[in-house]
Amino acid sequence: MNEFLSTLLQAVATAAIPVCAAYLVQFLRRKSKQIRAQTDSLTTKELLAEVTEAVATAVTYTSQTYVDALKKSGVFDKKAQLEALQKSKDKTLALLSESAKSVLAEIYGDLDAYLETKIEAEVRAQKQRSEIITLGEPITAELSEAPDVTSVAAVTAAATAAAIAQTTAVHVNPVGDADSPVEGGVTPVI
């Protein structure tokens, strides 16, 4: 029963996190646009760019030095997530200049709350970038139960037939075509 509840909570959290993150990202974008519209100072814009860079660097650093190892060992729980957030926040604050900290505190009021939302948004953005599959990378997946063998075989057969049909399609050149390697011959399309 506990395993069922744990699985159910994980499923709910997995579904809710992207929705909450999307709203959070939209909020941050609107807030950033509002600040940019209110701020004509090049210095302040540079400080906001500094914050964005510091957050991205801190999140990457925390992920590489802390989170990845915990995930591999399977102990990345809620407590570890909060610790990772704190490590990212501390690293961001260490990377920021004093002027950036004071300007952010003046603009947002609560610097910690602002950094937390920026860090969460950056974590989400980095996760999305890492989930993009590019050509040449192996695709791996875990199956919780065995798939229906009949449907897998049917899909595999259809894909194989389509690949064979595509690679064995022929192109007939007209007789006397100067580009034809063999006049009037059949040349397979490669």
PyMOL commands that set and color helices and strands:
alter all, ss='L'
color gray80, all
select helices_A, chain A and resi 2-38+42-73+78-95+98-108+111-131+149-167
alter helices_A, ss='H'
color red, helices_A
select strands_A, chain A and resi 170-172+186-188
alter strands_A, ss='S'
color yellow, strands_A
deselect
rebuild
show_as cartoon
